[in-house]
Amino acid sequence: MNVFGVGLPEMAVIAVIALLVFGPKKLPELGRTLGRSLKGFQSASSEFEREFRKAVDSAELPPAGDATGPRSTAAEAADDSSDAAGRAG
């Protein structure tokens, strides 16, 4: 079992230290509070991801092969200026 990069032996050490620091009466309350906090964090994280995906999906972006970007605009400007120079000279 590996949660957040912490294996079972490390979790056991953390549990023993928590038991010694907070005592057996306070430990269940702390566990519930920690569990609720993690659940709230996970739900906020998934809500953020859902909204982000919705925003990305709804964004109207031109297709990747479409020639409407700055590169094509610069190339068109260079062609226009060379055409104008050719007509003037």
C-alpha positions, 0 to 999 in steps of 0.5 A: 500500500502506497499513499502519497509516497508513504508506505505501510511502515511509514504510516504505522510510525506516523500512527504511533507518533500521533497516538502518543502526541494526541492520545487515544481519546482525541485521535478518532476526532482528528481522523474524522477531521482529516478525512473530511478535509481530504474529501473536501479537497478532492471534491474541490479538485475534481470540480476545478478539473471539470470546469477547466475541461469545460472551458477548454472544450467550449473554447473556439480554436481554429484547427491546427492546419488552418492558416490563420495564425501570425506566421501566415499573416507575416508571410502574406505581408511580405508577399504584399510588400514584395509585390508592391516593390516589384510594381514600383520598380 
